[in-house]
Amino acid sequence: MPLQKIDVKDLNFNAMTMINEEWMLITAKKEDGSFNTMTASWGHLGALWGKMTATIYIRPQRYTKEFVDDSQYFSLSFFPQDCKKDLSYLGKASGRDGDKVANTALTPEGNDKAVYFKEAKLVFICKKMYRAPIKEEGFIDESVVATYYQNKDFHDMYVGEIIEVLVDDK
């Protein structure tokens, strides 16, 4: 059965464990229809500027960043636990080297705005609102830089308005 659209206010889950422990795929497509995806375990969900929003973080060397930068939209897909092996692979392999999704059991689908995956249990379609680089001079706790940014490859932060929520209602 295809994913069903619901109101964002009808969701009931623990965002802390869902993002950090279960992970998500960030996916975006270019105007030519090509897309790329990457696994992420850092992000935020909440309210900002009077809208329901998702915030994601992407390092400059990630191929998916080109796609997020080129698109007005991105999707966040969350999966059942049995997809964790595929998510692990998609977090390590680069789309620059070929069709990495073809090496998984995941099935891309989508709409005119975004690509997401048939096997997902939850999908957020987000419209980009804001992008900013994380800068070293902004860190108050310098141990974060020492731990996570030894190569000085600071993430870009993207805030997207959640414009559509899809769930697997099985």
Secondary structure, 3 states (H helix, E strand, C coil): CCCEEECHHHCCCCHHHHHHHHCEEEEEECCCCCEEEEEECCEEEEEECCEEEEEEEECCCCHHHHHHHHCCEEEEEECCHHHHHHHHHHHHCCHHHCCHHHHCCCCEEECCCCEEECCCCEEEEEEEEEEEECCHHHCCCCHHHHHHCCCCCCCEEEEEEEEEEEECCC
